[in-house]
Amino acid sequence: MIRGTEIPTVLPEGVRNAAIEYCKKFIEHIKNIHGDDCKFLSEVPLVTDNIAPEYKNLFDSVNGRADLIVVDRNGVVHIYDFKVSNEIRCST
């Protein structure tokens, strides 16, 4: 179980184990970037009605969800928003 979320048992054990290892490596990577004491928040709703004047005629609020927010020891917020693709890419 990772943070209260059980990995589906319909996946073959090797796939489950690989997914768990990948998640552990990802967490370590994020901690290397933002510090071991960084805080992880997942699926955070983002809502605002503070719209820049040039866009107020288009919409009156913005609603979304951040896949992952990481807060470092200085209180700086880093937003990670993942996209689905068949292509594996890494960007910094």
Phi, psi and omega in degrees: 000130177249113178048045176085357180251119181278134175289129182306136181280353178287343177283143175301149184305320180298322179291316177301313181297320178296319179296318179296316179297319178299317179297318179298318179293322178297315179299316178297321178299314179297319178294326176295327180282313191250000178103146181299337183262014180293157180253138179253131174230128183245151177052053183271123177290138178239122182222134176208150170243012178272083186259136176302140185309323183290350179249354184299333179284347180267322180199159183250356175202162177232132179231139178196189181215126176274130179298316181211131172242131177243128178250121181275177185297340178269003180083007179283132182265131178241123183257128176246124179236111186270145178243153180266135180203153173278348182261134178267122180222154175232129176231151179240000000 
